[in-house]
Amino acid sequence: EVLLVDKAQLLTLSAPEMTVLLGGLRVLGANVGQ
């Protein structure tokens, strides 16, 4: 997630976009974990 945050800052993503991105990745990670 730290790398994603760094990339997001470079891309200047908005806060809502980051929330959606990280939220989606957490869901995918949870699905893969199961």
C-alpha positions in Angstrom: 0.0 0.0 0.0 2.9 2.3 0.7 4.1 2.0 -2.9 0.5 2.6 -4.2 0.4 5.8 -2.1 3.7 7.0 -3.5 2.4 6.3 -7.1 -0.9 8.0 -6.3 1.0 11.1 -5.2 2.9 11.1 -8.4 -0.3 10.8 -10.4 -2.0 13.3 -8.1 -5.0 11.1 -7.5 -7.8 12.7 -5.4 -8.6 11.4 -2.0 -11.8 9.7 -3.1 -10.0 7.9 -5.9 -7.4 6.6 -3.5 -10.1 5.4 -1.1 -11.8 3.5 -3.9 -8.5 2.1 -5.2 -7.3 0.9 -1.8 -10.8 -0.4 -0.9 -11.0 -2.4 -4.1 -7.5 -3.9 -3.6 -8.4 -4.9 -0.1 -11.5 -6.7 -1.4 -9.5 -8.4 -4.0 -6.9 -9.4 -1.4 -9.5 -10.7 0.9 -11.0 -12.8 -2.0 -7.6 -14.2 -2.9 -6.9 -14.9 0.8 -10.0 -17.1 1.0 
